[in-house]
């Protein structure tokens, strides 16, 4: 009787070992699939973040272009006003420029 139970034990042990090997292999496959899925999800999020950042940068660049154009327009208008005032009162403008020159000269001479 002892010989009948020994082969059954070895057979059962071999089946258990084979089952464990199968389980380990299935676990490896599941982990590999999980890793692929995680990489794909991370790549998708990174791609979305990149697209969002590019959109924000483009929006900011457009706003900078608009502000630059507004500044140019305002500068041209101020220059035009200044030229008109100089043409209207050339002697006053000359005296003001002379006075400013004297003040700047005195300030620079002190150094």
JOJOFEN-V867897 format. One record per pair of residues at least 6 apart in sequence whose ideal C-beta (glycine too) atoms are under 8 Angstrom apart, sorted by the first residue. I is the first residue (numbers start at 1). J is the second residue. D is the distance in Angstrom with one decimal. If there is no record, write none. Layout:
BEGIN
i = <I	I>
j = <J	J>
d = <D	D>
END
This chain:
BEGIN
i = <85	86>
j = <93	93>
d = <7.0	4.4>
END
